[in-house]
Amino acid sequence: MGISGNVKVKNGKYRLNGEFHSASPNMPIRNEDEGWRLMGVTNPRALTHIHMYGGEAVFFESLSRRKIFGTRCDNLNCEFSGTVYLPFRIFCPDCLNRNTVVDLTEVCRDTATIHTFMICERSGAFNTLEKPIKFINVEFEGVATILMSYLSAGEPGIGERVVPIFRILEPTYTIVDLSWVPEGTPGESLPEGFAY
């Protein structure tokens, strides 16, 4: 197997280097109840999915810098001009004009509450969060949308005040770099690699 794949952009073009797909040897699947009769084979394959962020890149990169960006419609001809969105929306869903990026870090620190929650004992494939996962829907003052995230400490409760924490060591540049804890949680109780 060669070098794991990586991607860079140069002169406005994506430059791919290394291997993005690899195959492993098939392994027989046998039925031990029937004298190890062959039933099939595994067909293991590894692939790298290249996911481009485009206009959302500023949101994901800002998380490692302890910032939360949302967007706002500033089109004065839009019926919903001034509407603020988190999660990040590049375009206004009503007028389809490009939204303005706005820093919502302080709004999140000062007004975040749990709208609703669910606790999952199991998760789908490729999940990296520790189980049980305490999924929370977070609402903010002055923001029209609700953000789905997860609680890293304590127990969730509807209406509970929470504050954001950020993965600052070895960020993944995905949404799991942002998590929440109940207001007043001591810094030493945060997960490794996270900070206020």
Secondary structure, 3 states (H helix, E strand, C coil): CCCECEEEEECCEEEEECECEEECCCCEEEEHHHCCEEEEECCCEEECCCCCCHHHHHHHHHHCCCCCEEEECCCCCCCCCCCEECCCCCECCCCCCECEEEECHHHHHHHCEEEEEEEECCCCCCCCCCCCEEEEEEECCCCCCCEEEEECCCCCCCCCEEEEEEECCCCCCCHHHEEEEECCCCHHHCCCCEEC
